């Protein structure tokens, strides 16, 4: 009885586990089928052919403007650009007048003060003040040409004063440069008179011209300096800086080609040059080498003949 019960229990347990195993086996079979189907699908996609075709694109503008209306818009835009440009130029001209008034009035009280008389100072100050008031009243909105004319009118009063100031600042340097060049040429003339071998090749007639030119230049310089020293700063200069610079360039162009003329090269006679070439070092050394080579050749021949006698 016990054996039967054990067998019966064993069968029962086997029966209980059999459905689960079938479910497990069924599930495994189901998974395997799905994976096989996916593999076949992937292989089909890999082996598939790809075909490229042109995709036509058509463009159509909706509510497009007419050509006449578009041209009118372009024309209006060009007019607005030109109007903006003219307005900018007008404002620049107005600002130039205002800037000149402020700048010149400031200089009148500083650097230009010594170059204008008190009467002219008062007169010019009134003109500058009237111009400033005009800019903020009647001249607030004027055409460009009105501002250009106003600036030119102001410069008629200001430029002479500015010129006196610039001449006074630059004149000392220009005079100094011209004086140095005159002194340099005078030293060359003095060396030429003292028979300096550096200048003994110069032509006496040309040196006489240089000496006369330097004498005239020195007289011109001294006369201009003396006349300028007698004037006040408010008066126009006797000589301008441009004239002094031109005189300096004229001196260089006239004197330098004469005083800096190079010495002519001395030509050596052919007979003397040939004699020197025969007695120089390299030729003697060359003959010595030839004699040495001949003696070496003779000694080698003597050795060879003696060797042949010994063999015999």
RAZI-V244614 format. One record per residue. N is the residue number from 1. PSI is psi as a letter, one per 20 degrees, with the letter a starting at -180 (NA if undefined). Layout:
BEGIN
n: <N/N>
psi: <PSI/PSI>
END
This chain:
BEGIN
n: <1/2/3/4/5/6/7/8/9/10/11/12/13/14/15/16/17/18/19/20/21/22/23/24/25/26/27/28/29/30/31/32/33/34/35/36/37/38/39/40/41/42/43/44/45/46/47/48/49/50/51/52/53/54/55/56/57/58/59/60/61/62/63/64/65/66/67/68/69/70/71/72/73/74/75/76/77/78/79/80/81/82/83/84/85/86/87/88/89/90/91/92/93/94/95/96/97/98/99/100/101/102/103/104/105/106/107/108/109/110/111/112/113/114/115/116/117/118/119/120/121/122/123/124/125/126/127/128/129/130/131/132/133/134/135/136/137/138/139/140/141/142/143/144/145/146/147/148/149/150/151/152/153/154/155/156/157/158/159/160/161/162/163/164/165/166/167/168/169/170/171/172/173/174/175/176/177/178/179/180/181/182/183/184/185/186/187/188/189/190/191/192/193/194/195/196/197/198/199/200/201/202/203/204/205/206/207/208/209/210/211/212/213/214/215/216/217/218/219/220/221/222/223/224/225/226/227/228/229/230/231/232/233/234/235/236/237/238/239/240/241/242/243/244/245/246/247/248/249/250/251/252/253/254/255/256/257/258/259/260/261/262/263/264/265/266/267/268/269/270/271/272/273/274/275/276/277/278/279/280/281/282/283/284/285/286/287/288/289/290/291/292/293/294/295/296/297/298/299/300/301/302/303/304/305/306/307/308/309/310/311/312>
psi: <g/h/g/h/g/g/g/h/h/g/h/g/g/h/h/h/h/g/g/g/h/h/g/g/h/g/g/g/h/g/g/h/g/g/h/h/h/h/g/h/g/g/h/g/h/h/i/q/q/p/p/p/q/p/o/p/p/p/p/p/p/p/l/p/q/q/h/g/h/g/h/h/g/g/g/h/g/h/h/h/g/h/g/h/g/h/h/g/h/g/h/g/g/g/h/h/g/g/h/h/g/g/g/h/h/h/h/h/i/e/h/i/h/i/j/q/q/h/g/h/g/g/g/h/h/g/g/g/g/h/h/g/h/h/h/j/e/h/j/g/n/q/r/g/h/g/h/g/h/h/g/h/g/h/h/h/h/h/h/h/g/h/g/g/g/g/g/h/h/i/g/g/g/g/h/g/g/g/h/g/h/g/h/g/h/h/h/g/g/g/h/h/h/j/k/p/i/h/j/i/i/q/p/h/g/h/h/h/g/g/g/g/g/h/g/h/h/h/g/g/g/h/g/g/g/g/h/h/h/i/q/r/h/i/q/q/q/g/p/q/h/h/h/g/h/h/h/g/h/g/g/g/h/g/g/g/h/g/h/k/p/q/q/q/p/p/p/p/q/h/g/h/h/g/h/h/h/h/j/r/g/h/g/g/h/g/h/h/h/g/h/h/h/g/h/h/g/g/h/h/h/h/g/g/h/h/h/h/h/h/h/NA>
END
